[in-house]
């Protein structure tokens, strides 16, 4: 089956399915639909599935694609991939509202896919003998530890650190991966494209800024665990926002407007300092309009970068031209709209439902468009007849 010919195929597909389900069902619940009881309360199910479902599926798909490229091994396919995808799908069904699976069992199922993935890729990493290749898997492991904290509280295994700390750790590890991986691919893809134009461009890094931006976002994650919600967290967010913005300014983003598949990468990266700045305002001033900064962080840079990478990788690894279809470009626009509507579309203390529903509609529509264009590519064989 073409679906299991390469690791990115089933997991990018499941990421694009889980995302609209996790938001759409929750939006219906906010609008008055009564959800059946399941292992998690509806709000926690919504949060868990966006992180451990949507984001984790994208992470697994990325690892299944990147590690063969990094190590020179064959791509992951066949029975091991089928088992891993089945495990991930079983976890999603076990967690659904209305699932009869008790939380103690559902939590074990939900926690299995990420460590199973890391065990699958570990031999290739060890054989490559390159310590730097362990960086992204280590961040995925920290991301998973946040999931452990969340589900441990809900299952009654332990209470501290619990749901809130784990959720923040997962959100920040996702952001740090965007900073780290995006910081490599955005300038690389941009410079490669610009070198083919009459006015080629070269990298313009500033000494210390690249590393400083990564370390600053890592510090954000550390402070959010050690001293969340206070002035230190706000101050670190200010520094991180400034360094990430300065880093982005050196990547010639203004010259990518003719290529949607490139400008979306810059847009996703630009939403990182915006989310961090709004977080800083919220933590340092208590401004009500900035209180939804965590949603801005997840719906903005994290989700948009995931979609940008998924759509580009799907085109490239299925032997197609790297040109975004009009429907995909529409998705690139709808996701930032969803982020802004979710973050700023409702005044706290008043009726925020219209803004929430509008954000959910934009989010769901974006992923419907992504699926309409890319699901056939993920499900079908390469048009050039090659394997993968």
GUTI-827841 format. One record per residue (C-alpha): residue in three letters; z, y, x. Coordinates in pm, whole numbers, plus 50000, padded with zeros to 5 digits. Layout:
<romis>
AlaZYX;...
</romis>
This chain:
<romis>
Unk500005000050000;Unk499085034250130;Unk502455047550009;Unk504215027250278;Unk501645032050554;Unk503665060350714;Unk507255071950688;Unk506535106550549;Unk504695093350243;Unk507465079050020;Unk510105104150127;Unk508035135550086;Unk507015122149745;Unk510625115249644;Unk511745149349773;Unk509135166149553;Unk510285145749251;Unk514045148949297;Unk513905186949340;Unk512585195848991;Unk514685168748823;Unk517945180748981;Unk517295216748877;Unk515485210848548;Unk518155187848402;Unk520925211848508;Unk519075241348353;Unk518815222148026;Unk522555215448044;Unk523215252548090;Unk521015259347789;Unk523125236247571;Unk521925200547633;Unk524865176447651;Unk524455153447950;Unk525915118247933;Unk528815109548160;Unk527895096148501;Unk529525090848840;Unk529645128548898;Unk530275158048664;Unk526965175248580;Unk527455205348808;Unk528445183649103;Unk525545160049036;Unk523165189749047;Unk524595201949379;Unk524775167349533;Unk521225157649441;Unk519715189549575;Unk521395183249910;Unk521635145249937;Unk518505139149731;Unk515935166349788;Unk516965179450131;Unk517895145050266;Unk514575129950155;Unk512745157550340;Unk514895151450649;Unk514155114350644;Unk510445120750599;Unk510535145050892;Unk512345120351120;Unk509965092251020;Unk507045114751120;Unk508385133951419;Unk510085106051614;Unk506885085551659;Unk505215117451785;Unk508115124852020;Unk508485089552157;Unk504935075952145;Unk505865046051930;Unk503945034551623;Unk504695051651296;Unk507255035551066;Unk505595015150793;Unk505744982750597;Unk508924963150511;Unk511494985050696;Unk510125015850521;Unk510054998150184;Unk513714987850223;Unk514775022950325;Unk512845039350039;Unk514265014049791;Unk517785021349912;Unk517225058549869;Unk515785053849521;Unk518655031149417;Unk521105058149524;Unk519325083849308;Unk519445061649000;Unk523085052449062;Unk524015089449065;Unk522105099448750;Unk523985113448449;Unk524515084048218;Unk524595058748502;Unk527215031648435;Unk527825026848807;Unk531405037048896;Unk531735065149147;Unk533325042449410;Unk530165020949411;Unk527685049249355;Unk529195068449647;Unk528675039149885;Unk525055036149770;Unk524475073549801;Unk525915074350152;Unk523755045850284;Unk520225060450331;Unk520895086050607;Unk522805063050846;Unk520275035550774;Unk517525059750880;Unk519345068951199;Unk519845032351286;Unk516135026251229;Unk515025054051466;Unk517775049151726;Unk515945022751937;Unk512955045751985;Unk515225074752086;Unk517155053352334;Unk513955039452484;Unk512535074552528;Unk515485083852757;Unk515295120652660;Unk518675135252557;Unk517105165252383;Unk515485142352127;Unk518955133951994;Unk519475169851874;Unk517905168051526;Unk519355133351450;Unk522795146351554;Unk522465175051305;Unk521385150151038;Unk524535130151116;Unk526655161651068;Unk524775168350744;Unk525705133050632;Unk529355138750726;Unk529375167150474;Unk528145143050210;Unk530965119250306;Unk533495147250247;Unk532005155549907;Unk531905120049774;Unk535235110249933;Unk537005136249721;Unk535185126049405;Unk535815088849464;Unk539465094949551;Unk539235082049907;Unk540755114250038;Unk541005150149918;Unk540915171950231;Unk538435181450365;Unk536715176950034;Unk533855187949817;Unk533705225049903;Unk533875219650280;Unk531355191450268;Unk528925211050054;Unk529085240650291;Unk528595218150593;Unk525525201950437;Unk524055235750345;Unk524635249750693;Unk523295219250875;Unk520145221850664;Unk519865258650761;Unk520465250951128;Unk517695224851123;Unk515365250850972;Unk516325275151249;Unk515895248851519;Unk512725231051402;Unk511165262251251;Unk511815280551576;Unk509545255551750;Unk506765250551499;Unk506315285651356;Unk505395303051685;Unk503515272251811;Unk501295268951503;Unk500795306551489;Unk499755310351851;Unk497415280251827;Unk495655296451531;Unk495475330951689;Unk494015317152013;Unk490905307551812;Unk490375343651699;Unk488665372451884;Unk492105387051955;Unk494265358152082;Unk497985363752116;Unk500625349652343;Unk504345343452298;Unk506605373552338;Unk510115359152370;Unk513045381152461;Unk515465366652718;Unk518385349752548;Unk517345357652191;Unk515955323452102;Unk519025304952224;Unk521315332052089;Unk519875328851739;Unk520395291251737;Unk523935294251872;Unk524765321651622;Unk523705300251325;Unk525655271051473;Unk528645294551492;Unk528135303051124;Unk528435266151042;Unk531545262051261;Unk533355292151115;Unk532485281250761;Unk534375248950828;Unk537295263951020;Unk537805296750830;Unk535475298250529;Unk535025328350307;Unk536745354050527;Unk535935383750750;Unk535175362351060;Unk532565342950862;Unk531025375650745;Unk530895390251095;Unk529305359251243;Unk526715360150964;Unk525835396251058;Unk525205386351421;Unk523185355851320;Unk521055375951077;Unk520225401851344;Unk519315376151610;Unk517175354951378;Unk515335385951255;Unk514735397551612;Unk513475363051708;Unk511055362451415;Unk509705397051498;Unk508165383251820;Unk505955357251648;Unk502985378451528;Unk503635370751163;Unk501695401351045;Unk498495385151174;Unk498815353450964;Unk498125368450621;Unk494685352550599;Unk496205317550629;Unk498705308550354;Unk499665276550534;Unk500855298550822;Unk502315328850646;Unk504515306450434;Unk506255294750753;Unk506965330750851;Unk508135338950499;Unk510515309450496;Unk511925319850833;Unk512245356050717;Unk514445344550429;Unk517025331850682;Unk518225366350795;Unk518025378550435;Unk520325350650316;Unk522705355950608;Unk522795393550548;Unk523565388950177;Unk526285364250273;Unk527775389950509;Unk527785416550237;Unk529515392849998;Unk532195381950245;Unk532845416250397;Unk532685438150085;Unk533135414749791;Unk530045429549621;Unk529385410249300;Unk525595412649333;Unk525745392849660;Unk527985364849532;Unk525125339449494;Unk524275340149864;Unk524585302449900;Unk521905297049635;Unk519705322249817;Unk520195302550140;Unk519255269049985;Unk516555279449740;Unk515035303849989;Unk514665294350356;Unk515685257750327;Unk513565247950027;Unk510575269650120;Unk510505256650479;Unk510725221050348;Unk507755226750117;Unk505815244850389;Unk506315216050635;Unk505765188650374;Unk502475202950252;Unk501175209550603;Unk502235175450735;Unk500745157750433;Unk497385174250493;Unk497415168050867;Unk498695132350864;Unk496315121550589;Unk493295134250780;Unk492595165350576;Unk491825201150674;Unk494875223350713;Unk494005246350424;Unk496435251650137;Unk494965246649790;Unk495325275449540;Unk497985255749348;Unk499945250749670;Unk499735287949748;Unk501115294649400;Unk504045271749484;Unk504585291649804;Unk505035322749586;Unk507065306649308;Unk509805293349537;Unk510805327349684;Unk510665340949329;Unk513065313549223;Unk515365322249514;Unk515465359249428;Unk515935352849056;Unk518755328149121;Unk520505351449364;Unk520025384849187;Unk518795376948835;Unk522165377848662;Unk525155401148681;Unk528375381648732;Unk530605384448428;Unk527685390348195;Unk525085366948047;Unk523355353148354;Unk521565325348163;Unk518145342748134;Unk518005347848511;Unk519105312148578;Unk516515298148338;Unk513765320048488;Unk514715308048837;Unk514695271748720;Unk511255276048560;Unk509835290148885;Unk511435262149087;Unk510235234048860;Unk506745249148834;Unk506495251349213;Unk507225214549259;Unk504955204248972;Unk502145222249154;Unk503065206049486;Unk503035171749322;Unk499745178549143;Unk498025185749475;Unk499845163449722;Unk501055132849528;Unk497515118049524;Unk497335123049902;Unk500705106149953;Unk499845077049721;Unk496275071149834;Unk494635060750162;Unk493325085350415;Unk489785096950333;Unk488675089350690;Unk489715052850655;Unk492255054250939;Unk495695038750917;Unk498745060150841;
</romis>
